[in-house]
Amino acid sequence: MELPRTKVAYQIYVIELSKKVFTENSKFRLANPQYNGVLECLYVGMSSKSPNDRFDQHVNGVKSKKGFDISSSLVKKYGKYLRPSLYQHLPTVSSKKAALILEQKLAADLKRSRYAVWSN
């Protein structure tokens, strides 16, 4: 007997990064020409895990069952803490495609607000 598949829910999260990422990482700097150094540097992601669990995975360099590193090197090196005030207003979505669209939209909105933002 096959068990019914449970529906996966995806959440968007935002992690504040140390401002050192802007001076030390040229890819991050090139991706953020709008940044003026006043606001924070941020990482925007999406996951089926809770934001707290996903943050812990990034910081601790967790590997997938197949041995792939599923953490962001930027968050591992520069991650400070979650910024719930920047993502709590967003809905949980039921498809990965919808979550990716929401992640990209939030990242673009934050960049327009003059944050320095990285998103995969």
Sequence and secondary structure as in RCSB ss.txt:
>XXXX:A:sequence
MELPRTKVAYQIYVIELSKKVFTENSKFRLANPQYNGVLECLYVGMSSKSPNDRFDQHVNGVKSKKGFDISSSLV
KKYGKYLRPSLYQHLPTVSSKKAALILEQKLAADLKRSRYAVWSN
>XXXX:A:secstr
         BEEEEEEE THHHHH HHHHHT TT  SSS EEEEEEESS HHHHHHHHHHT B TTS B S HHH
HHHEEEE GGGTTTS  BSSHHHHHHHHHHHHHHHHHTT EEEE 
